[in-house]
Amino acid sequence: MKKIASVLKNKYLLTVIILTVWVIFFDKNDLKTQLELRAEVEKLEEERNYFAKEINSITSVIKELYTNPKTLEKFAREEYLMKRDNEDIFVIVEEQKEL
């Protein structure tokens, strides 16, 4: 009991304990907030990596469209339903079943 009382009388140790508790639980930048911010940063980094991959793939497709006329023709036919003068286009649309 005397040992605990002597530890509590040490003003430096008591100050460190109080400041530690304050920083962990009550401060504006407490531990919970820091963990939430770290999770958000990780999520944003994953999104950044995903979009960087998408940009690279789209850039390669655009480069291919500018350099290869057959690829450009295929893209125009599939995406914009373009056709030659002597051709007919049939668009097949799948119906979704209602539950």
N, CA and C atoms as an extended XYZ file, in Angstrom:
297
Properties=species:S:1:pos:R:3:atomname:S:1:resname:S:1:resid:I:1 pbc="F F F"
N         0.820       -1.186        0.000 N   MET     1
C         0.000        0.000        0.000 CA  MET     1
C         0.868        1.256        0.000 C   MET     1
N         1.974        1.187        0.777 N   LYS     2
C         2.869        2.332        0.834 CA  LYS     2
C         3.554        2.546       -0.521 C   LYS     2
N         3.807        1.441       -1.235 N   LYS     3
C         4.453        1.532       -2.534 CA  LYS     3
C         3.541        2.245       -3.544 C   LYS     3
N         2.267        1.919       -3.530 N   ILE     4
C         1.304        2.559       -4.429 CA  ILE     4
C         1.169        4.033       -4.082 C   ILE     4
N         1.150        4.350       -2.812 N   ALA     5
C         1.037        5.744       -2.384 CA  ALA     5
C         2.270        6.537       -2.802 C   ALA     5
N         3.438        5.921       -2.729 N   SER     6
C         4.659        6.636       -3.121 CA  SER     6
C         4.693        6.854       -4.641 C   SER     6
N         4.149        5.918       -5.408 N   VAL     7
C         4.095        6.083       -6.862 CA  VAL     7
C         3.129        7.211       -7.210 C   VAL     7
N         2.003        7.280       -6.526 N   LEU     8
C         1.023        8.332       -6.789 CA  LEU     8
C         1.517        9.707       -6.348 C   LEU     8
N         2.457        9.744       -5.436 N   LYS     9
C         3.003       11.023       -4.993 CA  LYS     9
C         4.044       11.563       -5.968 C   LYS     9
N         4.560       10.694       -6.824 N   ASN    10
C         5.538       11.126       -7.820 CA  ASN    10
C         4.810       11.960       -8.876 C   ASN    10
N         5.034       13.271       -8.854 N   LYS    11
C         4.264       14.164       -9.710 CA  LYS    11
C         4.613       13.993      -11.193 C   LYS    11
N         5.817       13.579      -11.517 N   TYR    12
C         6.201       13.395      -12.912 CA  TYR    12
C         5.512       12.166      -13.516 C   TYR    12
N         5.499       11.099      -12.775 N   LEU    13
C         4.829        9.882      -13.249 CA  LEU    13
C         3.326       10.117      -13.365 C   LEU    13
N         2.767       10.792      -12.401 N   LEU    14
C         1.342       11.105      -12.434 CA  LEU    14
C         1.006       11.996      -13.637 C   LEU    14
N         1.864       12.955      -13.918 N   THR    15
C         1.660       13.838      -15.075 CA  THR    15
C         1.728       13.047      -16.377 C   THR    15
N         2.684       12.154      -16.502 N   VAL    16
C         2.819       11.332      -17.717 CA  VAL    16
C         1.593       10.445      -17.889 C   VAL    16
N         1.116        9.859      -16.830 N   ILE    17
C        -0.067        9.002      -16.906 CA  ILE    17
C        -1.293        9.805      -17.326 C   ILE    17
N        -1.476       10.956      -16.736 N   ILE    18
C        -2.631       11.792      -17.083 CA  ILE    18
C        -2.554       12.258      -18.534 C   ILE    18
N        -1.387       12.687      -18.979 N   LEU    19
C        -1.235       13.130      -20.368 CA  LEU    19
C        -1.452       11.973      -21.356 C   LEU    19
N        -0.970       10.800      -21.000 N   THR    20
C        -1.164        9.635      -21.861 CA  THR    20
C        -2.644        9.292      -21.993 C   THR    20
N        -3.337        9.289      -20.892 N   VAL    21
C        -4.785        9.012      -20.927 CA  VAL    21
C        -5.501       10.090      -21.730 C   VAL    21
N        -5.098       11.337      -21.540 N   TRP    22
C        -5.741       12.435      -22.274 CA  TRP    22
C        -5.533       12.279      -23.780 C   TRP    22
N        -4.304       11.985      -24.191 N   VAL    23
C        -3.999       11.865      -25.621 CA  VAL    23
C        -4.706       10.657      -26.229 C   VAL    23
N        -4.791        9.569      -25.513 N   ILE    24
C        -5.402        8.354      -26.065 CA  ILE    24
C        -6.920        8.488      -26.168 C   ILE    24
N        -7.573        9.099      -25.220 N   PHE    25
C        -9.040        9.072      -25.178 CA  PHE    25
C        -9.737       10.408      -25.441 C   PHE    25
N        -9.184       11.529      -25.008 N   PHE    26
C        -9.935       12.769      -25.008 CA  PHE    26
C        -9.462       13.812      -26.018 C   PHE    26
N        -8.321       13.655      -26.571 N   ASP    27
C        -7.774       14.653      -27.478 CA  ASP    27
C        -8.520       14.649      -28.810 C   ASP    27
N        -8.393       15.744      -29.565 N   LYS    28
C        -9.025       15.838      -30.882 CA  LYS    28
C        -8.483       14.750      -31.817 C   LYS    28
N        -7.232       14.414      -31.691 N   ASN    29
C        -6.599       13.377      -32.502 CA  ASN    29
C        -6.394       12.106      -31.683 C   ASN    29
N        -7.461       11.635      -31.054 N   ASP    30
C        -7.345       10.460      -30.192 CA  ASP    30
C        -7.073        9.200      -31.010 C   ASP    30
N        -6.891        8.109      -30.319 N   LEU    31
C        -6.501        6.846      -30.932 CA  LEU    31
C        -7.560        6.352      -31.909 C   LEU    31
N        -8.817        6.464      -31.572 N   LYS    32
C        -9.904        6.012      -32.449 CA  LYS    32
C        -9.904        6.786      -33.756 C   LYS    32
N        -9.740        8.085      -33.670 N   THR    33
C        -9.709        8.921      -34.867 CA  THR    33
C        -8.525        8.560      -35.748 C   THR    33
N        -7.389        8.327      -35.140 N   GLN    34
C        -6.204        7.964      -35.919 CA  GLN    34
C        -6.398        6.637      -36.647 C   GLN    34
N        -7.014        5.666      -35.987 N   LEU    35
C        -7.268        4.379      -36.635 CA  LEU    35
C        -8.254        4.520      -37.782 C   LEU    35
N        -9.282        5.340      -37.614 N   GLU    36
C       -10.245        5.577      -38.689 CA  GLU    36
C        -9.582        6.264      -39.872 C   GLU    36
N        -8.738        7.241      -39.597 N   LEU    37
C        -8.042        7.936      -40.679 CA  LEU    37
C        -7.083        7.011      -41.414 C   LEU    37
N        -6.420        6.145      -40.679 N   ARG    38
C        -5.503        5.192      -41.315 CA  ARG    38
C        -6.266        4.238      -42.225 C   ARG    38
N        -7.450        3.774      -41.796 N   ALA    39
C        -8.271        2.896      -42.626 CA  ALA    39
C        -8.730        3.627      -43.882 C   ALA    39
N        -9.086        4.898      -43.743 N   GLU    40
C        -9.515        5.676      -44.905 CA  GLU    40
C        -8.366        5.875      -45.890 C   GLU    40
N        -7.167        6.100      -45.376 N   VAL    41
C        -6.001        6.264      -46.244 CA  VAL    41
C        -5.742        4.976      -47.022 C   VAL    41
N        -5.845        3.833      -46.365 N   GLU    42
C        -5.636        2.555      -47.045 CA  GLU    42
C        -6.684        2.346      -48.137 C   GLU    42
N        -7.925        2.701      -47.844 N   LYS    43
C        -8.998        2.571      -48.835 CA  LYS    43
C        -8.727        3.469      -50.035 C   LYS    43
N        -8.314        4.701      -49.784 N   LEU    44
C        -8.026        5.632      -50.870 CA  LEU    44
C        -6.825        5.186      -51.694 C   LEU    44
N        -5.830        4.587      -51.060 N   GLU    45
C        -4.682        4.072      -51.803 CA  GLU    45
C        -5.092        2.910      -52.706 C   GLU    45
N        -5.990        2.049      -52.220 N   GLU    46
C        -6.488        0.962      -53.055 CA  GLU    46
C        -7.250        1.511      -54.258 C   GLU    46
N        -8.068        2.535      -54.031 N   GLU    47
C        -8.795        3.162      -55.134 CA  GLU    47
C        -7.830        3.797      -56.129 C   GLU    47
N        -6.799        4.454      -55.621 N   ARG    48
C        -5.807        5.073      -56.499 CA  ARG    48
C        -5.127        4.030      -57.369 C   ARG    48
N        -4.756        2.899      -56.774 N   ASN    49
C        -4.112        1.835      -57.541 CA  ASN    49
C        -5.060        1.267      -58.593 C   ASN    49
N        -6.326        1.094      -58.225 N   TYR    50
C        -7.317        0.578      -59.180 CA  TYR    50
C        -7.461        1.536      -60.361 C   TYR    50
N        -7.612        2.825      -60.077 N   PHE    51
C        -7.797        3.788      -61.155 CA  PHE    51
C        -6.534        3.950      -61.992 C   PHE    51
N        -5.373        3.798      -61.400 N   ALA    52
C        -4.131        3.856      -62.178 CA  ALA    52
C        -4.074        2.691      -63.166 C   ALA    52
N        -4.492        1.503      -62.729 N   LYS    53
C        -4.538        0.351      -63.639 CA  LYS    53
C        -5.558        0.581      -64.750 C   LYS    53
N        -6.708        1.146      -64.391 N   GLU    54
C        -7.731        1.421      -65.400 CA  GLU    54
C        -7.232        2.446      -66.419 C   GLU    54
N        -6.543        3.469      -65.954 N   ILE    55
C        -6.004        4.480      -66.863 CA  ILE    55
C        -4.999        3.853      -67.814 C   ILE    55
N        -4.144        2.984      -67.293 N   ASN    56
C        -3.160        2.323      -68.148 CA  ASN    56
C        -3.830        1.446      -69.195 C   ASN    56
N        -4.859        0.702      -68.787 N   SER    57
C        -5.516       -0.177      -69.759 CA  SER    57
C        -6.264        0.638      -70.811 C   SER    57
N        -6.930        1.707      -70.398 N   ILE    58
C        -7.656        2.543      -71.359 CA  ILE    58
C        -6.678        3.256      -72.289 C   ILE    58
N        -5.546        3.674      -71.773 N   THR    59
C        -4.536        4.321      -72.608 CA  THR    59
C        -4.025        3.360      -73.672 C   THR    59
N        -3.818        2.110      -73.290 N   SER    60
C        -3.347        1.133      -74.280 CA  SER    60
C        -4.422        0.863      -75.331 C   SER    60
N        -5.696        0.844      -74.929 N   VAL    61
C        -6.777        0.659      -75.899 CA  VAL    61
C        -6.839        1.842      -76.853 C   VAL    61
N        -6.718        3.043      -76.339 N   ILE    62
C        -6.743        4.234      -77.191 CA  ILE    62
C        -5.567        4.229      -78.165 C   ILE    62
N        -4.401        3.849      -77.671 N   LYS    63
C        -3.226        3.773      -78.540 CA  LYS    63
C        -3.456        2.757      -79.654 C   LYS    63
N        -4.043        1.632      -79.314 N   GLU    64
C        -4.353        0.598      -80.303 CA  GLU    64
C        -5.367        1.109      -81.319 C   GLU    64
N        -6.365        1.869      -80.860 N   LEU    65
C        -7.370        2.413      -81.778 CA  LEU    65
C        -6.747        3.413      -82.760 C   LEU    65
N        -5.788        4.202      -82.311 N   TYR    66
C        -5.161        5.177      -83.192 CA  TYR    66
C        -4.201        4.533      -84.188 C   TYR    66
N        -3.626        3.393      -83.848 N   THR    67
C        -2.599        2.803      -84.702 CA  THR    67
C        -3.120        1.690      -85.598 C   THR    67
N        -4.199        1.031      -85.241 N   ASN    68
C        -4.677       -0.128      -86.002 CA  ASN    68
C        -6.071        0.158      -86.558 C   ASN    68
N        -6.199        0.287      -87.879 N   PRO    69
C        -7.516        0.598      -88.460 CA  PRO    69
C        -8.540       -0.524      -88.262 C   PRO    69
N        -8.100       -1.769      -88.238 N   LYS    70
C        -9.051       -2.871      -88.033 CA  LYS    70
C        -9.641       -2.831      -86.622 C   LYS    70
N        -8.827       -2.483      -85.660 N   THR    71
C        -9.322       -2.358      -84.289 CA  THR    71
C       -10.306       -1.198      -84.184 C   THR    71
N       -10.017       -0.113      -84.873 N   LEU    72
C       -10.918        1.040      -84.881 CA  LEU    72
C       -12.263        0.670      -85.506 C   LEU    72
N       -12.227       -0.078      -86.612 N   GLU    73
C       -13.467       -0.505      -87.254 CA  GLU    73
C       -14.268       -1.426      -86.340 C   GLU    73
N       -13.596       -2.353      -85.686 N   LYS    74
C       -14.274       -3.272      -84.762 CA  LYS    74
C       -14.910       -2.499      -83.610 C   LYS    74
N       -14.181       -1.546      -83.055 N   PHE    75
C       -14.708       -0.733      -81.956 CA  PHE    75
C       -15.936        0.050      -82.410 C   PHE    75
N       -15.875        0.670      -83.588 N   ALA    76
C       -16.999        1.457      -84.091 CA  ALA    76
C       -18.219        0.575      -84.314 C   ALA    76
N       -18.010       -0.620      -84.835 N   ARG    77
C       -19.126       -1.526      -85.079 CA  ARG    77
C       -19.767       -1.990      -83.760 C   ARG    77
N       -18.948       -2.318      -82.767 N   GLU    78
C       -19.476       -2.867      -81.519 CA  GLU    78
C       -20.082       -1.793      -80.619 C   GLU    78
N       -19.421       -0.669      -80.503 N   GLU    79
C       -19.851        0.345      -79.547 CA  GLU    79
C       -20.893        1.311      -80.107 C   GLU    79
N       -20.746        1.672      -81.366 N   TYR    80
C       -21.622        2.693      -81.942 CA  TYR    80
C       -22.553        2.148      -83.018 C   TYR    80
N       -22.553        0.830      -83.194 N   LEU    81
C       -23.422        0.147      -84.148 CA  LEU    81
C       -23.296        0.733      -85.550 C   LEU    81
N       -22.093        1.088      -85.934 N   MET    82
C       -21.851        1.596      -87.281 CA  MET    82
C       -21.781        0.426      -88.244 C   MET    82
N       -22.064        0.708      -89.523 N   LYS    83
C       -22.089       -0.360      -90.512 CA  LYS    83
C       -21.643        0.185      -91.851 C   LYS    83
N       -21.346       -0.750      -92.731 N   ARG    84
C       -21.052       -0.378      -94.108 CA  ARG    84
C       -22.369       -0.205      -94.851 C   ARG    84
N       -22.287        0.366      -96.045 N   ASP    85
C       -23.503        0.665      -96.802 CA  ASP    85
C       -24.299       -0.583      -97.169 C   ASP    85
N       -23.656       -1.676      -97.441 N   ASN    86
C       -24.364       -2.863      -97.905 CA  ASN    86
C       -24.654       -3.869      -96.782 C   ASN    86
N       -24.607       -3.446      -95.545 N   GLU    87
C       -24.807       -4.361      -94.423 CA  GLU    87
C       -26.058       -3.989      -93.638 C   GLU    87
N       -26.598       -4.999      -92.968 N   ASP    88
C       -27.689       -4.790      -92.026 CA  ASP    88
C       -27.201       -5.182      -90.633 C   ASP    88
N       -27.699       -4.475      -89.622 N   ILE    89
C       -27.303       -4.761      -88.243 CA  ILE    89
C       -28.513       -5.288      -87.497 C   ILE    89
N       -28.284       -6.371      -86.779 N   PHE    90
C       -29.315       -6.936      -85.921 CA  PHE    90
C       -28.804       -6.871      -84.489 C   PHE    90
N       -29.521       -6.161      -83.642 N   VAL    91
C       -29.135       -6.020      -82.245 CA  VAL    91
C       -29.987       -6.978      -81.427 C   VAL    91
N       -29.325       -7.849      -80.701 N   ILE    92
C       -30.019       -8.830      -79.859 CA  ILE    92
C       -29.924       -8.350      -78.415 C   ILE    92
N       -31.097       -8.132      -77.837 N   VAL    93
C       -31.156       -7.665      -76.457 CA  VAL    93
C       -31.744       -8.781      -75.608 C   VAL    93
N       -31.031       -9.134      -74.553 N   GLU    94
C       -31.523      -10.176      -73.650 CA  GLU    94
C       -32.501       -9.565      -72.667 C   GLU    94
N       -33.646      -10.218      -72.531 N   GLU    95
C       -34.651       -9.733      -71.591 CA  GLU    95
C       -34.334      -10.252      -70.196 C   GLU    95
N       -34.560       -9.410      -69.219 N   GLN    96
C       -34.347       -9.830      -67.837 CA  GLN    96
C       -35.658      -10.331      -67.273 C   GLN    96
N       -35.596      -11.473      -66.632 N   LYS    97
C       -36.790      -12.037      -66.032 CA  LYS    97
C       -37.100      -11.331      -64.725 C   LYS    97
N       -38.385      -11.036      -64.532 N   GLU    98
C       -38.794      -10.404      -63.287 CA  GLU    98
C       -39.046      -11.491      -62.254 C   GLU    98
N       -38.649      -11.237      -61.049 N   LEU    99
C       -38.832      -12.224      -59.979 CA  LEU    99
C       -40.147      -12.066      -59.295 C   LEU    99
